[in-house]
Amino acid sequence: MKKILISLLFVPIFSFAQFGDLKKLAESQIQKVTNVPKINTLPDISAGLKEALNNGITKQVSKLTAEDGFYKNELVKILLPAELQKVDKALRNLGMSNLADQGLVVLNRAAEDAVKEATPIFVDAVKNMTFTDAKSILMGNEKAATTYLETATSTALYDKFSPVISTSLNKVNADKIWNQIISKYNSIPMVKKVNPDLKDYVTKETMKGVFTMIAIEEKDIRINLKSRTSSLLQIVFSMQDKK
């Protein structure tokens, strides 16, 4: 009987010891899991999106800097705003089609020239961005990163881009040609005189063209596995494939 009582006294002590050991084992396993490096963390996603946008700048936007990069690219070609369309029509009716054609060409030439100087602006904008909502951008639509870049940087980009456009308009003689066009139009009897802000218009249209080309590259990376030319792009964009 005494032996039985002694054994029973040791049962809870032994059980508590076992429990302590199990607890320590569990805690050590949890610690191991906690210390495992995470794959596809927020910085990885952010870096992948930045690489995709930089690819858009280097591979697609660079095409805009060539002669006719804007003028013969129907996706980004700068057309005349409504105010200048009536100017264009009036000049053609007066037999000045060559001058009207030249006016359209030089607006696109100014954009092509400006993008050469402004590309570093876009590169810096991408580099300095912090994608706090990188995961939602990654899982967004086919141009989510481009839209985010456009929304986040357009105001600053406009301020930096506008003087570049102004210089380019002068460089390709666009100012001189359009002063001649506007002067001739305003001299027509009975017409309402115009005084368009070409710098503002071309700046906005050039920025629109740049973002259009970046979006093309982003879409390609999202849907075309072969366009994911680095391990980072492959890892990050494989996440959106599973959504």
Helices and strands as residue ranges (DSSP letters): H 2-35, H 42-55, I 56-61, H 62-64, H 82-93, H 97-127, H 134-138, H 144-171, H 174-186, H 198-223, G 225-227, H 231-241
